[in-house]
Amino acid sequence: MIRTLQARLISFTSLSQTLCRNHGSSNTHVAGTGVMCSNLAVPAKTNTHYRIKTLSSAAVLSTKKCVPCNTKDLRPMTEEAANQLMPQVSGWDLVNDCGTLKLHRSWKVKTFTKGLEFFQEVASVAEAEGHHPDLHLVGWNNVKIDIWTHSVGGLTENDFILAAKVNGLDVQHLLSKKLSKPTQNSG
């Protein structure tokens, strides 16, 4: 039975990689949970049954690495594609800002300096990924983040990777007990 499952996984992996190459993927990721076509460049009118999606949780996104935004293959994703990834970045909202799709999230922090500490945590992740969000400290304790890929004028998988990694930060000690949206770690 194990050999049969391994054979099916190898067969599925080969098929998925072939379909990803044939549909304009800039790279293919094989993980323990399956295959992911990153930066899939499929025309909007393409039948969705040809697109392969094997992401099962935010854990998959948080283990991925952002790709350089200056690649010629990188295109903004459709709203439909973004909506399919939204369940993997709990707490984030999909917003359309004058035709540009962005991920947005707000938190309330305990103090002004806790807000700056929060931004330092986010900045460390952003620097490591080479992908930088828009950070806003509004008032004295309202922290807001907008994530989008400026170079393409919209959302890419990089934005969801970064949002998943921000969700994974241990920042509960910085947040106000009142009115904060729960992060993934706090359940």
C-alpha positions as CSV (number, residue, x, y, z in Angstrom):
1,M,0.0,0.0,0.0
2,I,2.8,2.4,0.8
3,R,4.4,1.8,-2.6
4,T,1.1,2.4,-4.3
5,L,0.8,5.8,-2.4
6,Q,4.4,6.7,-3.2
7,A,3.8,5.9,-6.9
8,R,0.6,8.0,-7.0
9,L,2.4,10.9,-5.3
10,I,5.3,10.7,-7.8
11,S,2.8,10.5,-10.6
12,F,0.8,13.4,-9.2
13,T,4.0,15.4,-8.7
14,S,5.1,14.8,-12.3
15,L,1.7,15.7,-13.7
16,S,1.5,18.8,-11.5
17,Q,5.0,20.0,-12.5
18,T,4.2,19.4,-16.2
19,L,1.0,21.4,-15.9
20,C,2.7,24.2,-14.0
21,R,5.4,24.5,-16.7
22,N,2.8,24.4,-19.5
23,H,0.7,27.1,-17.9
24,G,3.5,29.6,-17.3
25,S,4.6,29.0,-13.8
26,S,7.9,30.6,-12.9
27,N,8.7,27.9,-10.3
28,T,7.4,24.8,-8.8
29,H,7.5,23.8,-5.1
30,V,7.2,20.3,-3.9
31,A,6.5,20.0,-0.3
32,G,5.3,17.3,2.1
33,T,1.8,18.4,1.4
34,G,2.0,18.3,-2.4
35,V,2.9,20.5,-5.2
36,M,2.5,24.3,-5.5
37,C,2.8,26.3,-8.7
38,S,4.2,29.6,-7.6
39,N,3.4,32.7,-9.6
40,L,1.2,30.9,-11.9
41,A,0.7,33.1,-15.0
42,V,-2.6,31.9,-16.4
43,P,-4.9,34.2,-18.4
44,A,-8.1,35.2,-16.5
45,K,-10.3,33.4,-19.0
46,T,-8.6,30.0,-18.6
47,N,-10.7,27.3,-17.2
48,T,-10.0,27.0,-13.5
49,H,-9.9,23.2,-13.5
50,Y,-6.5,23.4,-15.2
51,R,-5.1,25.3,-12.2
52,I,-3.6,23.0,-9.5
53,K,-4.0,24.1,-5.9
54,T,-2.6,21.9,-3.1
55,L,-2.1,24.4,-0.4
56,S,-3.9,23.2,2.7
57,S,-3.0,25.6,5.4
58,A,-1.2,28.8,6.3
59,A,1.6,26.6,7.6
60,V,2.5,25.9,3.9
61,L,2.7,29.7,3.1
62,S,4.7,30.5,6.2
63,T,7.4,28.0,5.2
64,K,7.8,29.4,1.7
65,K,10.2,32.2,0.7
66,C,9.2,35.3,-1.2
67,V,10.6,35.5,-4.7
68,P,12.2,38.6,-6.1
69,C,9.6,41.1,-7.3
70,N,11.7,42.2,-10.3
71,T,11.1,39.0,-12.3
72,K,9.4,39.5,-15.6
73,D,7.0,36.6,-15.0
74,L,5.5,38.2,-11.9
75,R,1.9,39.4,-12.5
76,P,-0.8,40.5,-10.1
77,M,-3.3,37.8,-9.2
78,T,-7.0,38.1,-9.9
79,E,-9.4,38.8,-7.1
80,E,-10.7,35.2,-7.5
81,A,-7.2,33.8,-6.9
82,A,-6.7,36.1,-3.9
83,N,-10.1,35.1,-2.4
84,Q,-8.9,31.4,-2.6
85,L,-5.9,32.2,-0.5
86,M,-7.6,34.4,2.0
87,P,-8.6,31.5,4.4
88,Q,-4.9,30.8,4.8
89,V,-4.2,34.3,6.2
90,S,-6.8,34.6,9.0
91,G,-7.4,38.1,10.4
92,W,-6.4,39.8,7.1
93,D,-8.9,41.6,4.9
94,L,-8.8,41.8,1.1
95,V,-9.3,45.4,0.1
96,N,-9.6,47.1,-3.3
97,D,-7.9,50.4,-3.1
98,C,-8.7,52.4,-6.3
99,G,-8.3,49.2,-8.4
100,T,-5.3,47.8,-6.5
101,L,-5.9,44.7,-4.4
102,K,-4.1,44.7,-1.0
103,L,-4.1,42.7,2.2
104,H,-5.0,44.8,5.2
105,R,-4.9,44.1,8.9
106,S,-5.2,46.2,12.1
107,W,-4.2,45.6,15.7
108,K,-4.4,47.6,18.9
109,V,-1.2,47.7,21.0
110,K,-0.8,48.5,24.7
111,T,1.3,51.6,24.2
112,F,2.9,53.8,21.5
113,T,6.3,52.2,22.2
114,K,4.7,48.7,22.0
115,G,3.5,49.7,18.5
116,L,7.1,50.5,17.5
117,E,8.3,47.2,18.9
118,F,5.5,45.5,16.9
119,F,6.8,47.2,13.7
120,Q,10.4,46.0,14.6
121,E,9.1,42.4,14.7
122,V,7.4,42.8,11.3
123,A,10.5,44.7,9.9
124,S,12.7,41.7,10.8
125,V,10.5,39.3,8.8
126,A,10.1,41.8,5.9
127,E,13.9,42.2,5.6
128,A,14.5,38.5,5.7
129,E,11.9,38.0,2.9
130,G,13.0,41.0,0.9
131,H,9.3,42.1,0.8
132,H,8.2,45.2,2.6
133,P,4.7,46.1,3.7
134,D,3.3,49.6,4.3
135,L,3.3,50.1,8.1
136,H,1.0,52.7,9.8
137,L,0.9,53.7,13.5
138,V,-2.4,55.7,13.7
139,G,-3.1,57.6,16.9
140,W,-1.1,56.3,19.7
141,N,-2.0,52.6,19.7
142,N,-3.5,51.6,16.3
143,V,-1.2,49.5,14.2
144,K,-2.2,48.9,10.6
145,I,-0.4,47.0,7.8
146,D,-1.1,47.0,4.1
147,I,0.7,44.4,2.0
148,W,0.8,44.4,-1.8
149,T,3.5,44.0,-4.4
150,H,4.2,47.6,-5.5
151,S,6.2,46.6,-8.6
152,V,3.2,44.8,-10.2
153,G,0.5,47.0,-8.7
154,G,-1.4,44.3,-6.9
155,L,-1.2,41.0,-5.0
156,T,1.2,38.2,-5.6
157,E,1.8,35.0,-3.6
158,N,4.6,37.0,-1.9
159,D,2.0,39.1,-0.1
160,F,0.3,36.0,1.3
161,I,3.6,34.5,2.4
162,L,4.5,37.7,4.3
163,A,1.0,37.9,5.8
164,A,1.3,34.3,7.0
165,K,4.7,35.0,8.5
166,V,3.3,38.1,10.3
167,N,0.5,35.9,11.7
168,G,3.1,33.6,13.0
169,L,5.0,36.3,15.0
170,D,4.8,36.1,18.8
171,V,3.4,39.6,19.5
172,Q,0.7,38.9,22.0
173,H,2.6,40.6,24.7
174,L,2.5,43.8,22.7
175,L,-1.2,43.8,22.0
176,S,-4.0,45.4,24.0
177,K,-6.3,42.8,25.6
178,K,-9.3,44.8,24.3
179,L,-10.4,45.1,20.7
180,S,-7.5,43.2,19.1
181,K,-8.3,40.8,16.3
182,P,-7.0,37.4,17.3
183,T,-3.9,36.2,15.5
184,Q,-3.5,32.7,14.2
185,N,-1.4,31.7,17.2
186,S,-3.8,33.0,19.7
187,G,-6.7,31.0,18.2
